[in-house]
Amino acid sequence: MIGIIGAGAMGSGIAQVASSSGHSVILFDANSEALNKAESNLLNTLKKLAEKNKISEQDISSIFSRITFAKSIQEMAPCQLIIEAVIENLSVKKEIFSALENIVESTCILATNTSSLSVTSIASACKFSNRVIGIHFFNPAPLMPLVEIVPALQTQTETVIKSKKIIADWNKTVVLAKDTPGFIVNRIARPFYGEAIRIYEEGIADIWTIDWAMKEVGGFRMGPFELMDFIGHDVNYTVTETVFKDFFYDPRYKPSFTQKRLVEAGWLGKKSGKGFYDYSDSVVKQPPHKEAKLGEQIVNRILMMLINEAVDALHLQIASKEDIELAMTKGVNYPKGLLKWADELGIENCVKQLRELYNTYQEDRYRCSPLLINMQKEKKTFYS
């Protein structure tokens, strides 16, 4: 029996994944309106999948029937794994985990789907914190293949092994991450957004041109401004702000006033009709400035920052080389793994470009990872 707390898009998505894998699921939300909406949306989603021949009519009935929409958290009692997927608020999460201990059996794994908060801090709310772990899905959970498994400082090995097996059995790609701000993906991906905004703020290129460069020249599926609008600036900015604060205000993760002002204006992206882009029907799309040299300059600058972040994550043992590459290709659909990309571009070239950025700006934001510097000296590569 799988329990899901939080009936928003993420919680409902995880419930769909678990049920589709044959589990009985209890989905709970303290907000009855949210729970009713989740029930309706989930049924509609399954019907659409059937229309596209992704599942059968019989699958609709079986998947939906395995999900119980609970109005009381007490109904979680028989669960052997509970995944919390509520708002990114540490106090709220701690309160939920503390309450769960008085409801479930001692063998039940308690997991949080947090994307940026400390799993260790959440676990501290429990008397038996060794069964608490981070199981971080990406939105939309039924479609995104990656799941980050994040043990807290207190998590016992058995909990990690069981959690990895369960999620792998759900046909997800599982990576193991150290409990540090942003884990793997949300840490390494920060420059994709932050450096793009810096390029825009400096007047080097407009948003249309930066998005064009990253897609057409860099090979990314979406440009950074399109992606921020898609994610929602309330979400994207909050993650950046959280990572920045939790890394003791390291300038590499510094949020931008440009994005902060969008949040303050309520221009949250696609969901509000306006963000970096205006989604009104009457708005004429502005063409990008398709200059090859400028496109390469934009891609190289953002890519160097991404590579540096990935290398530093490896240097600080946030995750294994293999898991870092998997996380960035499966979690955010990068065209290739960043460490492999570094090899292709040349380690010496990466160090050179990062040093040029540092010399230009004299900001610690552009400091080169010690691992990258040492690899250049020793003429090493990540892959033979």
C-alpha positions as CSV (number, residue, x, y, z in Angstrom):
1,M,0.0,0.0,0.0
2,I,1.4,3.4,-1.1
3,G,0.3,6.7,0.5
4,I,0.6,10.1,-1.1
5,I,0.1,13.3,0.8
6,G,-0.8,16.3,-1.3
7,A,-3.3,16.1,-4.2
8,G,-1.7,18.8,-6.4
9,A,-0.2,18.1,-9.8
10,M,2.8,16.3,-8.4
11,G,1.0,14.2,-5.8
12,S,-1.7,13.1,-8.3
13,G,1.0,12.3,-10.8
14,I,2.9,10.1,-8.3
15,A,-0.4,8.4,-7.4
16,Q,-1.0,7.6,-11.1
17,V,2.6,6.2,-11.4
18,A,2.2,4.0,-8.3
19,S,-1.3,2.7,-9.3
20,S,-0.2,2.1,-12.9
21,S,2.5,-0.1,-11.4
22,G,-0.1,-2.2,-9.7
23,H,-0.1,-0.7,-6.2
24,S,-3.1,0.2,-4.1
25,V,-2.7,3.9,-3.4
26,I,-4.2,6.2,-0.7
27,L,-4.2,9.9,-1.8
28,F,-4.8,12.4,0.9
29,D,-5.1,16.2,1.0
30,A,-6.4,18.3,3.9
31,N,-8.1,20.5,1.3
32,S,-11.3,18.6,0.2
33,E,-11.6,20.8,-2.8
34,A,-8.1,19.9,-4.0
35,L,-8.9,16.3,-3.4
36,N,-12.1,16.4,-5.5
37,K,-10.2,18.3,-8.3
38,A,-7.5,15.6,-8.3
39,E,-10.0,12.8,-8.6
40,S,-11.7,14.5,-11.6
41,N,-8.4,15.5,-13.2
42,L,-6.9,12.0,-12.8
43,L,-9.9,10.3,-14.4
44,N,-9.7,12.8,-17.3
45,T,-6.0,12.1,-17.7
46,L,-6.6,8.4,-17.9
47,K,-9.4,8.9,-20.5
48,K,-7.1,11.0,-22.6
49,L,-4.4,8.3,-22.4
50,A,-6.9,5.8,-23.6
51,E,-7.9,8.1,-26.5
52,K,-4.3,8.1,-27.6
53,N,-4.1,4.3,-27.3
54,K,-1.5,4.6,-24.5
55,I,-3.7,2.5,-22.2
56,S,-6.9,0.5,-22.7
57,E,-10.4,1.2,-21.4
58,Q,-9.9,-1.6,-18.9
59,D,-6.7,0.1,-17.7
60,I,-8.7,3.2,-16.9
61,S,-10.9,1.2,-14.5
62,S,-8.1,-0.8,-12.9
63,I,-5.8,2.2,-12.4
64,F,-8.5,4.5,-11.0
65,S,-10.0,1.8,-8.8
66,R,-6.7,1.2,-7.0
67,I,-6.6,4.8,-5.8
68,T,-8.5,5.8,-2.7
69,F,-9.1,9.5,-2.2
70,A,-8.8,9.9,1.6
71,K,-10.3,12.7,3.6
72,S,-8.4,11.8,6.8
73,I,-4.7,11.3,7.3
74,Q,-5.6,8.5,9.7
75,E,-6.4,6.4,6.6
76,M,-2.7,6.2,5.9
77,A,-2.3,3.6,8.7
78,P,-1.8,0.5,6.4
79,C,0.8,2.1,4.1
80,Q,4.3,0.8,3.8
81,L,5.6,3.8,1.9
82,I,4.3,7.3,2.1
83,I,5.4,10.1,-0.2
84,E,4.7,13.7,1.0
85,A,4.2,16.1,-1.9
86,V,2.9,19.3,-0.3
87,I,4.2,22.9,-0.5
88,E,7.9,23.7,0.0
89,N,7.5,24.8,3.6
90,L,9.8,23.2,6.1
91,S,7.4,23.7,9.1
92,V,4.5,22.2,7.2
93,K,6.5,19.2,6.2
94,K,7.9,18.6,9.7
95,E,4.4,18.7,11.1
96,I,3.1,16.1,8.6
97,F,6.0,13.7,9.3
98,S,5.6,14.1,13.1
99,A,1.9,13.3,12.8
100,L,2.5,10.3,10.5
101,E,4.7,8.5,13.1
102,N,1.7,8.2,15.4
103,I,-0.4,6.6,12.6
104,V,1.8,4.2,10.6
105,E,3.7,1.0,11.5
106,S,7.4,1.2,12.4
107,T,8.3,-0.5,9.1
108,C,6.7,2.2,6.9
109,I,9.1,4.4,4.9
110,L,8.4,8.1,5.1
111,A,9.5,10.0,2.1
112,T,9.5,13.6,1.0
113,N,9.3,14.8,-2.6
114,T,11.0,18.1,-1.7
115,S,13.1,19.6,-4.5
116,S,15.3,21.9,-2.4
117,L,14.7,21.6,1.4
118,S,16.9,19.6,3.7
119,V,15.8,16.0,4.0
120,T,17.8,15.8,7.2
121,S,15.9,18.7,8.7
122,I,12.6,17.1,7.8
123,A,13.7,13.8,9.3
124,S,14.6,15.5,12.6
125,A,10.8,15.9,13.2
126,C,10.6,12.1,13.7
127,K,11.6,9.9,16.6
128,F,12.5,7.2,14.2
129,S,14.3,9.3,11.7
130,N,16.2,6.4,10.2
131,R,13.2,5.5,8.0
132,V,12.9,9.0,6.4
133,I,14.3,9.6,2.9
134,G,13.9,12.0,0.0
135,I,12.2,10.6,-3.1
136,H,12.2,13.5,-5.6
137,F,10.1,13.1,-8.7
138,F,10.1,15.6,-11.6
139,N,7.0,17.2,-13.0
140,P,5.0,15.7,-14.6
141,A,5.7,12.6,-12.6
142,P,4.1,10.1,-15.1
143,L,6.2,11.4,-18.0
144,M,9.5,12.3,-16.5
145,P,11.8,9.2,-16.1
146,L,14.1,10.5,-13.4
147,V,13.7,10.2,-9.6
148,E,16.4,11.4,-7.2
149,I,16.8,9.3,-4.0
150,V,18.2,11.5,-1.2
151,P,19.1,9.8,2.1
152,A,19.0,12.1,5.1
153,L,22.0,12.0,7.5
154,Q,19.8,9.8,9.7
155,T,18.6,7.4,7.0
156,Q,19.5,3.7,7.4
157,T,20.9,1.7,4.5
158,E,17.9,-0.6,4.4
159,T,15.6,2.3,3.8
160,V,17.8,3.4,0.9
161,I,17.8,0.0,-0.7
162,K,14.1,-0.5,-0.3
163,S,13.3,2.9,-1.7
164,K,15.5,2.5,-4.8
165,K,14.0,-0.9,-5.5
166,I,10.4,0.3,-5.3
167,I,11.0,3.3,-7.6
168,A,13.0,1.3,-10.0
169,D,10.1,-1.2,-10.2
170,W,8.0,1.7,-11.3
171,N,10.2,1.9,-14.4
172,K,11.9,5.1,-13.3
173,T,15.5,6.0,-13.7
174,V,16.9,6.2,-10.2
175,V,19.9,8.3,-9.1
176,L,21.4,8.7,-5.6
177,A,22.2,12.2,-4.3
178,K,23.7,13.6,-1.2
179,D,21.4,15.8,0.9
180,T,22.7,19.1,-0.2
181,P,20.7,22.1,-1.5
182,G,19.1,21.3,-4.9
183,F,20.4,17.7,-4.8
184,I,21.7,17.0,-8.4
185,V,19.4,18.5,-11.0
186,N,18.3,21.7,-9.3
187,R,21.8,22.5,-8.2
188,I,23.6,21.9,-11.5
189,A,20.8,23.5,-13.6
190,R,20.9,26.9,-11.8
191,P,23.3,28.5,-14.4
192,F,20.9,27.5,-17.3
193,Y,18.6,30.1,-15.9
194,G,20.9,32.5,-13.9
195,E,23.5,32.9,-16.6
196,A,20.9,33.4,-19.3
197,I,19.4,36.2,-17.3
198,R,22.8,37.8,-16.7
199,I,23.4,37.8,-20.5
200,Y,20.0,39.4,-21.0
201,E,20.6,42.0,-18.2
202,E,24.0,43.0,-19.7
203,G,22.3,43.7,-23.0
204,I,24.4,41.1,-24.9
205,A,21.2,39.6,-26.4
206,D,17.5,39.7,-25.9
207,I,15.4,36.7,-24.6
208,W,14.3,35.6,-28.1
209,T,17.9,35.4,-29.3
210,I,19.2,33.6,-26.1
211,D,16.4,31.0,-26.4
212,W,17.1,30.6,-30.1
213,A,20.8,30.1,-29.4
214,M,20.3,27.5,-26.7
215,K,17.9,25.5,-28.9
216,E,19.3,25.8,-32.4
217,V,23.0,26.1,-31.6
218,G,23.2,24.3,-28.2
219,G,20.7,21.6,-29.0
220,F,18.6,22.1,-25.8
221,R,14.9,21.3,-26.1
222,M,13.7,24.6,-24.6
223,G,15.4,27.9,-24.2
224,P,16.0,29.1,-20.6
225,F,13.3,31.9,-20.8
226,E,10.7,29.6,-22.3
227,L,11.5,27.0,-19.7
228,M,11.3,29.5,-16.8
229,D,7.9,30.6,-18.1
230,F,6.8,27.0,-18.4
231,I,7.9,26.0,-14.9
232,G,6.5,29.2,-13.4
233,H,8.6,32.0,-11.9
234,D,7.1,31.6,-8.4
235,V,8.5,28.0,-8.4
236,N,11.7,28.6,-10.3
237,Y,12.7,31.8,-8.4
238,T,11.9,30.1,-5.0
239,V,14.2,27.2,-5.8
240,T,17.0,29.6,-6.8
241,E,16.5,31.6,-3.7
242,T,16.4,28.5,-1.5
243,V,19.6,27.1,-3.0
244,F,21.3,30.5,-2.7
245,K,20.4,30.8,1.0
246,D,21.2,27.2,1.9
247,F,24.6,27.5,0.2
248,F,25.4,30.4,2.6
249,Y,24.9,33.0,-0.1
250,D,27.4,31.6,-2.6
251,P,27.3,34.0,-5.5
252,R,27.1,31.1,-8.0
253,Y,23.5,30.7,-7.1
254,K,22.5,34.4,-6.7
255,P,19.0,35.1,-7.8
256,S,18.2,38.0,-10.2
257,F,16.2,41.1,-9.6
258,T,14.8,40.6,-13.1
259,Q,13.0,37.4,-12.1
260,K,12.2,38.7,-8.7
261,R,10.3,41.6,-10.2
262,L,8.3,39.2,-12.4
263,V,7.2,37.3,-9.3
264,E,6.3,40.6,-7.6
265,A,4.2,41.6,-10.6
266,G,2.4,38.3,-10.7
267,W,3.8,37.6,-14.1
268,L,4.5,34.0,-13.4
269,G,4.8,32.7,-17.0
270,K,2.4,30.6,-19.0
271,K,0.0,29.9,-16.2
272,S,-0.6,33.7,-15.6
273,G,-0.5,34.6,-19.3
274,K,2.7,36.6,-19.0
275,G,6.3,36.1,-17.9
276,F,9.3,36.8,-20.0
277,Y,7.0,36.3,-22.9
278,D,3.5,37.6,-23.4
279,Y,1.1,34.8,-24.2
280,S,-1.8,37.0,-25.4
281,D,-3.2,36.0,-28.8
282,S,-2.6,39.5,-30.2
283,V,1.1,39.6,-29.4
284,V,3.4,39.3,-32.4
285,K,6.4,37.1,-31.7
286,Q,9.7,39.0,-32.1
287,P,12.3,37.2,-34.3
288,P,15.7,36.3,-32.8
289,H,18.9,37.9,-34.0
290,K,20.3,34.8,-35.7
291,E,24.0,35.6,-35.8
292,A,26.2,32.5,-35.6
293,K,29.0,34.1,-33.6
294,L,26.6,35.6,-31.1
295,G,24.8,32.3,-30.8
296,E,28.0,30.4,-30.1
297,Q,29.1,33.1,-27.5
298,I,25.8,32.7,-25.6
299,V,25.9,28.9,-25.7
300,N,29.5,28.7,-24.6
301,R,29.0,31.0,-21.7
302,I,26.0,29.2,-20.3
303,L,27.5,25.7,-21.1
304,M,30.8,26.5,-19.3
305,M,28.8,27.4,-16.2
306,L,26.8,24.3,-16.4
307,I,29.9,22.1,-16.9
308,N,31.6,23.8,-14.0
309,E,28.7,23.1,-11.7
310,A,28.5,19.5,-12.8
311,V,32.3,19.0,-12.2
312,D,32.0,20.7,-8.8
313,A,29.2,18.4,-7.8
314,L,31.4,15.4,-8.7
315,H,34.3,17.0,-6.8
316,L,32.2,17.4,-3.7
317,Q,30.8,13.8,-4.1
318,I,27.2,15.0,-4.4
319,A,26.7,12.0,-6.7
320,S,28.6,9.6,-8.9
321,K,29.8,10.5,-12.4
322,E,27.2,8.1,-13.9
323,D,24.3,9.5,-11.8
324,I,25.2,13.1,-12.6
325,E,25.1,12.4,-16.3
326,L,21.8,10.4,-16.0
327,A,20.3,13.2,-13.9
328,M,20.9,15.9,-16.4
329,T,19.9,13.9,-19.5
330,K,16.8,12.2,-17.9
331,G,15.8,14.9,-15.4
332,V,16.0,18.1,-17.6
333,N,16.5,16.5,-21.0
334,Y,20.0,18.0,-21.8
335,P,21.3,17.0,-25.2
336,K,24.2,15.1,-23.6
337,G,25.8,14.6,-20.2
338,L,27.8,17.7,-19.1
339,L,30.9,15.7,-18.2
340,K,31.0,14.0,-21.6
341,W,30.4,17.5,-23.1
342,A,33.4,18.8,-21.2
343,D,35.6,16.1,-22.7
344,E,34.4,16.9,-26.2
345,L,35.0,20.6,-25.8
346,G,38.4,19.9,-24.1
347,I,39.1,20.3,-20.4
348,E,41.8,22.9,-21.2
349,N,39.3,24.9,-23.2
350,C,36.8,24.8,-20.4
351,V,39.3,26.0,-17.8
352,K,40.4,28.8,-20.2
353,Q,36.9,30.1,-20.8
354,L,36.0,30.0,-17.1
355,R,39.2,31.9,-16.2
356,E,38.4,34.5,-18.9
357,L,34.9,35.0,-17.4
358,Y,36.4,35.3,-13.9
359,N,39.0,37.8,-15.1
360,T,36.3,39.9,-16.9
361,Y,33.9,40.0,-14.0
362,Q,36.1,39.5,-10.9
363,E,33.2,37.6,-9.3
364,D,33.5,34.4,-7.3
365,R,30.5,33.3,-9.3
366,Y,32.9,32.4,-12.1
367,R,35.5,30.5,-10.1
368,C,36.7,27.3,-11.7
369,S,36.2,24.0,-10.0
370,P,39.4,22.6,-8.4
371,L,38.7,19.3,-10.0
372,L,38.6,20.9,-13.5
373,I,41.9,22.7,-12.8
374,N,43.6,19.5,-11.6
375,M,42.3,17.5,-14.6
376,Q,43.8,20.1,-16.9
377,K,47.2,19.9,-15.2
378,E,47.2,16.1,-15.3
379,K,45.7,16.0,-18.8
380,K,42.9,13.8,-17.7
381,T,39.4,13.4,-19.1
382,F,36.1,12.1,-17.5
383,Y,35.8,9.3,-20.1
384,S,38.7,7.5,-21.9
